[in-house]
Amino acid sequence: MKRRLSIAAAVVLVLAVAGVIVFGGPDEPSTQAGGLTTVKGVIGSEKLAFFSDQRVADAFAKHGLKVEVDTAGSRQLATSVDLGGYEFAFPSSSPAAQRIQRDRAVTGVYTPFQSPMAVATFEPIVALLTANGVVRQGPGDYQVLDVAKYLELTRANTRWDQLPGNTAFPARKNVLLTTTDPRESNSAAMYLSLVSFVANGNNVVNSPEAEAKVLPELSKLFLDQGYTQNSTEGPFEDYLAAGMGKTPMALIYESQFVDRLVRGDGSIRADMRLLYPAPTVYSKHTLVPLSPNGDRIGQLLTSDPELGKLAATFGFRTNDPRLFGEVVAAANAPVPAELVDTVEPPSFETLERMLDAVQKQY
């Protein structure tokens, strides 16, 4: 009798171990669904359209994977989101990813694609700012918004109707880029990164003394806007729908503008223009694997040609520049092959302190 019980116990133990291998324990939450292994991640919202696309789902399915995602702000991903039930975290900024990597003791990360910050505007605004020395020709076939010249206008509280020779847009409001809420949005943090660099004498802010020096000016750039939205889709949709009167200049990800051009849905009209801040900063979409299957997602996004081409159709610059180049050439998108005048963001801790300081001003 004891022998039969021992055999039965051994069978139960083997099945229990097999169950853990197939279905995953607390640290390995993948499941099998229709022959595919489900891998759950949490991502920045600007990548939701990519992961929701059926072509992307089919590409992952070829590798036996089904990817399910939730969305959160990059700042929240690094500070407040419970990552325990996820196999990868995919924020839109490298500082946030570095914080997650450190906190979770992850040895390696993946940066499969990135997007520089850009300014969506209109031809009359470009002409007006060019005449006033704020917009100039870049080193290639694109135009740049000189951040130092722009900050001269904002320091003086210059209104649009005070710009010399302005007959195209005599609005009685300050010359200001429309951004998102710095308390919630990664794109606003990227804006803080590039304007703080210029305000700090063209140096990355890396000390409490430098933070104290630039914060009054940086806070004003956000507070003077009034209400701001918590996702970059908000000001970009206003730009597309409401036009120049409401949103003469919107800070966006380059990928948003390129994505609409590739769609060919008519939302980018003939008078709409894309400028690049000089300097600008890249929003580096960095995947932090939290399990072996999460690591597999990072590997595929970085190396699989089909997924890389699909990412390019959504406007993302991939590790293979040819993919992005082919997509923008086919769409006649007026974007440069590469950007030279770029800067790195401050560390996550420095950004957090500056964002917290701005938040206290609201």
C-alpha positions, 0 to 999 in steps of 0.5 A: 500500500505504501509503495502504491502511495509513493508511486502516486505521489511521484506521479503528482509531483511530475505533473506539478513540475510539468505544469510549471514548465508549460504554464509558468509560475509567478516569475514566468507568467506565459501561457499557451493559447491556440498553440502560441505562447502568450507573452504579456508586456506593458508599453508606452501608448505610442506603440499600441497601434504597432502591437495591435496591428494584425500584421505584427501579430502574424509576424510574432505568430510565425515564431510561436508567440502571441503578444498582449500589452497594457499601456502606461506612461514611461515615467509611471513604468519606471516608478509606480506600475507593478511589473510583477505580472509582465514579461517585458517593460517597453518605455519610450525613453532610455532613462526610464528603461535604465531605472527599470533595468537597475531596479529589476537587476536586468543585465541586458536591454533592447532598443529596437527603434527610436524617434526624434522629437519634432515640431508639427506646424504650418507653412505660414508659421514656418515663413514667419519664424524664418523671417525672424531668425527662429527657423533656418535650413538644416544641414540636409533637406529639412528645416530646424527650429533654433531652440536658443532663438525660440527661448529668446522669444519665450523669455521676452513673453513675445506674442505672435502679433508682436513679431515684425512683418506678421500678417499671416498669424497675428494671434494675441497669444505667446509664441509657445510650443504646445506640449503634453503634461510634464507630470505624465508624458514622456514627450514632455520629459524629452522637451525638458531634456532639450530645452534644459540643455540649451538653457544650461549653456549647451550642457546636459544638466547633471547637478543640483546647481544646474537644475536650480539655474534652469528650472524657473525658465523651464517651468514657465514654458509649461505653465504658460501653456495652460491646460496640457494633455497627458498623451502626445496624441492629444496635441497632434490630433488638435493640430490635425483637426483644429489647425493653425488657430488652436495649435500653431506648433505642436511638439510630437514624435517624428513617427506620428507625422510619418505614420500619417503620411504612410497611411495616405489618409489625407490627414497631412495637408499640403500646408502642414510642415515638420520642423526639427528642434536644433538640438533635438533628442531621440526618444529611444524605445527601450525594451527591458526583458523580465523573463526569457520570453520577454527577452525573446520579444526584444530579440525579435523586435531588434533582429527580425526583418519583417517586424523591423519593416512593420515598425518603419511603416509606423514611422519608427527609425529602426536599427537598419536605416534602410527600412525607414529610408525605403518607407519614407521614400515611398511615402514622399515624406520630407524627413532627413535620413539622419540628424546630426544636432542631437543631445542625450537626456539627463539621467533618470534621477535628474529628470525626475527631480526637474519634473517634480519641481515643475509639478510643484508649480502647478 
